[in-house]
Amino acid sequence: MARLTKTNPTNDYIAIADIRVDPIYQRGCVPAWVSRLADRWDENAIGMICVSRRSDGLFYVIDGQHRYEAALRVGVDLLPAEIWHNLTVPEEAAMFLQRNDARAVRAFDKFLAAVEAGSPDQCDILKIVHAAGWELGDQDADGTIRAVNALERVYGATADETKDRRPEALRVTLETLKRAWGSDQDAAAGYLLDGLGKFIIRYDDQIDLDVLIRKLSKYDGGPTALVGRSKELRSFIRTTVPNCVAELIVELYNTGLRTRKLSAWRT
């Protein structure tokens, strides 16, 4: 991840017209929060936003996007700002993460910021996602994955293994989902991604992937039904929904097999 090595910032008032928001690492605005700030606008209490002055002479928001949007709504011309000079975009993203680590920032936004800041794990995860034929996106759409926390859990679950093994479970999980259900957005739901990842990590080379993919593709009701039945099972046993997904996949995989059955998920 980028490390900040620049000189101390300066403080000054800057023109609203010269402020920009870079969507590469910034989170999406929460309209209700912008409205609340605008309705209760108090120039004496608003505080300084944090910006980066780039070579184009404009100021890019690192921290304070909601205050900036509220100022636009109120019609303010100038905002007090902590101004950093000559940062790279990865350094801006790193500062965004540092300043928002304890705040209610969406996991998706933090993931993208980590990628932009050059975090090795998140960059590796993104490569695996793309190689498996998926995209990241914060809106529901076929071919798109929103569940970045699930991606990180599957990727990190094998952290004690060799470095080459770490991405393998995630790669197999994403490729299996794609081959079983195509680009169906429900195939990349967090519970399903997490549960299938657990299944693949536990049983590893015991699995015949062609058998698994064929049975998943014919599952009655598809990925949505599998998650729904996992939630139903969760209401009867004390465990997580992803564990229930893994348990149902074991039962599905074993159905009709006379040999090489997998051991039960719960022992």
C-alpha positions in Angstrom: 0.0 0.0 0.0 1.2 3.5 -0.7 3.0 5.2 2.2 2.6 9.0 2.7 6.0 10.7 2.5 5.0 14.2 1.5 5.5 17.4 3.5 3.0 18.7 5.9 -0.3 20.2 4.5 -1.3 23.8 4.4 -4.7 25.2 5.6 -6.7 27.7 3.5 -10.1 28.5 2.1 -10.7 27.1 -1.3 -13.3 27.8 -3.9 -16.2 25.3 -4.2 -15.9 25.5 -8.0 -12.3 24.2 -7.8 -13.2 21.1 -5.8 -13.7 17.6 -7.4 -14.5 14.1 -6.2 -12.5 11.2 -7.6 -14.8 8.1 -7.8 -11.8 5.8 -8.1 -11.4 5.6 -4.3 -14.2 7.8 -2.9 -17.3 6.2 -1.4 -20.8 7.0 -2.8 -22.6 9.8 -1.1 -25.5 9.1 1.3 -28.2 11.7 0.2 -29.9 11.7 3.6 -26.7 12.6 5.3 -26.0 15.4 2.8 -29.6 16.7 3.4 -29.1 16.7 7.2 -25.8 18.6 6.9 -27.4 21.1 4.5 -30.4 21.7 6.7 -28.3 22.3 9.8 -25.4 24.1 8.0 -23.2 26.0 10.4 -20.0 27.5 9.0 -18.5 27.7 12.4 -19.0 24.0 13.1 -18.4 22.4 9.8 -14.7 22.0 10.2 -12.1 21.6 7.4 -12.4 19.1 4.6 -9.2 17.4 3.5 -8.2 17.7 -0.1 -5.3 17.0 -2.5 -4.1 19.7 -4.9 -3.2 18.0 -8.1 -1.1 19.3 -11.0 -4.2 20.4 -12.8 -4.7 23.0 -10.0 -7.9 21.5 -8.8 -8.6 20.1 -5.3 -9.7 16.5 -4.9 -11.6 15.5 -1.8 -9.9 12.9 0.5 -12.1 13.4 3.5 -15.3 15.5 3.7 -17.3 14.5 0.6 -20.6 14.9 2.4 -19.7 18.3 3.7 -18.6 19.4 0.2 -21.9 18.2 -1.3 -23.9 19.9 1.4 -22.0 23.2 0.8 -22.9 22.9 -2.9 -26.6 22.6 -1.9 -26.4 25.5 0.5 -24.6 27.7 -2.0 -21.4 28.3 -0.2 -18.6 29.7 -2.3 -15.6 28.9 -0.1 -14.7 26.0 2.2 -11.9 25.7 4.8 -9.5 22.9 3.8 -6.5 21.0 4.9 -4.6 20.9 1.6 -2.0 18.3 0.7 0.2 19.0 -2.3 1.6 16.7 -5.0 0.2 13.4 -3.7 -0.2 10.5 -6.1 -3.7 9.0 -6.5 -2.6 5.9 -4.6 -1.3 8.1 -1.8 -4.7 9.9 -1.7 -6.4 6.5 -1.6 -4.2 5.4 1.3 -5.0 8.6 3.2 -8.7 8.1 2.6 -8.4 4.6 4.1 -6.5 5.9 7.1 -9.0 8.6 7.8 -12.1 6.4 7.3 -10.9 3.2 8.9 -13.1 3.6 11.9 -16.1 5.2 10.1 -19.1 3.8 8.4 -17.6 3.5 5.0 -19.0 0.8 2.7 -16.9 -2.3 2.4 -17.1 -2.0 -1.4 -15.6 1.6 -1.3 -12.9 0.5 1.1 -12.0 -2.4 -1.2 -11.7 -0.1 -4.2 -9.6 2.4 -2.2 -7.3 -0.4 -1.1 -6.9 -1.5 -4.8 -6.1 2.1 -5.8 -3.6 2.3 -2.9 -1.9 -0.8 -4.2 -2.8 -3.2 -1.4 -1.4 -6.6 -2.6 -4.3 -8.8 -1.4 -7.1 -6.6 -2.8 -5.2 -6.2 -6.1 -4.7 -10.0 -6.3 -8.4 -10.6 -5.6 -9.5 -8.2 -8.3 -7.2 -10.0 -10.8 -8.8 -13.3 -9.8 -12.3 -11.9 -10.2 -11.6 -10.6 -13.7 -9.8 -13.8 -14.8 -12.9 -15.9 -13.7 -15.1 -13.7 -15.9 -16.7 -11.5 -13.3 -16.7 -7.8 -12.6 -17.0 -5.8 -9.4 -19.9 -3.5 -9.0 -21.9 -1.9 -6.3 -25.2 -2.4 -8.1 -27.1 -5.6 -8.7 -26.4 -6.8 -12.3 -25.6 -10.0 -14.0 -21.9 -10.8 -14.1 -21.2 -8.5 -11.2 -20.0 -9.2 -7.7 -20.8 -6.8 -4.8 -19.8 -9.1 -1.9 -16.2 -8.0 -1.4 -16.2 -9.2 2.2 -17.0 -12.7 1.0 -14.2 -12.5 -1.6 -11.7 -11.4 1.1 -12.8 -14.2 3.4 -12.4 -16.9 0.8 -9.1 -15.5 -0.3 -7.8 -15.1 3.3 -9.1 -18.5 4.6 -6.1 -20.2 3.2 -3.6 -17.7 4.5 -1.7 -20.3 6.4 -1.1 -22.3 3.2 1.6 -21.5 0.7 1.4 -18.2 -1.2 0.5 -20.0 -4.4 -2.4 -21.8 -2.6 -4.0 -18.6 -1.2 -5.7 -17.5 -4.5 -6.5 -21.0 -5.6 -9.6 -21.5 -3.5 -11.1 -18.1 -4.6 -10.2 -18.9 -8.3 -11.9 -22.3 -8.1 -14.9 -20.9 -6.3 -15.5 -18.1 -8.8 -15.0 -20.3 -11.8 -17.3 -23.0 -10.4 -20.1 -20.4 -9.9 -19.6 -19.1 -13.4 -19.6 -22.6 -15.0 -22.7 -23.7 -13.0 -24.9 -20.7 -13.4 -23.3 -18.4 -15.9 -23.5 -14.7 -15.2 -26.6 -14.9 -12.9 -26.1 -12.2 -10.3 -27.6 -14.4 -7.6 -24.7 -16.9 -8.2 -22.3 -14.3 -6.8 -24.4 -13.6 -3.6 -22.2 -13.3 -0.5 -23.6 -16.2 1.3 -23.2 -18.5 -1.7 -19.7 -17.3 -2.5 -18.7 -17.7 1.1 -20.3 -21.1 1.5 -19.0 -22.6 -1.7 -15.5 -21.3 -0.8 -15.7 -23.0 2.6 -16.7 -26.3 0.8 -13.9 -26.1 -1.7 -11.3 -25.2 1.0 -12.3 -28.2 3.2 -12.6 -30.9 0.6 -10.1 -29.6 -1.9 -8.7 -32.4 -4.1 -11.5 -34.8 -3.0 -13.9 -32.9 -5.3 -14.6 -33.8 -8.9 -15.3 -30.3 -10.2 -17.2 -31.5 -13.2 -19.6 -33.5 -11.0 -20.0 -30.5 -8.7 -20.7 -28.1 -11.5 -23.2 -30.4 -13.2 -25.2 -30.9 -10.0 -25.1 -27.2 -9.1 -26.4 -26.3 -12.5 -29.4 -28.6 -12.1 -30.2 -27.5 -8.6 -33.9 -27.0 -8.3 -34.6 -23.2 -8.1 -30.9 -22.3 -8.9 -28.7 -20.2 -6.6 -31.5 -18.3 -5.0 -33.2 -21.5 -3.8 -29.9 -22.8 -2.5 -29.4 -19.7 -0.3 -33.1 -19.8 0.7 -32.8 -23.4 1.9 -29.6 -22.6 3.7 -31.4 -19.8 5.6 -34.1 -22.3 6.5 -31.5 -24.8 7.8 -29.9 -21.9 9.8 -33.1 -21.5 11.7 -32.7 -25.1 13.1 -29.0 -25.3 13.9 -26.6 -22.9 15.6 -24.2 -21.9 12.8 -23.8 -19.4 10.0 -25.7 -19.3 6.7 -22.4 -19.9 4.7 -21.9 -23.1 6.8 -25.4 -24.2 5.9 -24.6 -23.5 2.2 -21.6 -25.7 2.5 -23.6 -28.5 4.2 -26.3 -28.5 1.5 -23.6 -28.6 -1.2 -22.0 -31.7 0.5 -25.4 -33.4 0.5 -26.0 -32.4 -3.1 -22.6 -33.6 -4.2 -23.0 -37.0 -2.5 -26.4 -37.7 -3.9 -26.3 -40.7 -6.2 -22.6 -41.4 -5.6 -21.7 -45.0 -4.6 -18.0 -44.3 -4.0 -15.8 -41.3 -3.2 -18.5 -39.7 -1.1 -17.5 -36.7 0.9 -17.6 -36.8 4.7 -20.5 -35.0 6.3 -20.1 -31.3 6.9 -21.2 -31.6 10.5 -19.6 -34.5 12.4 
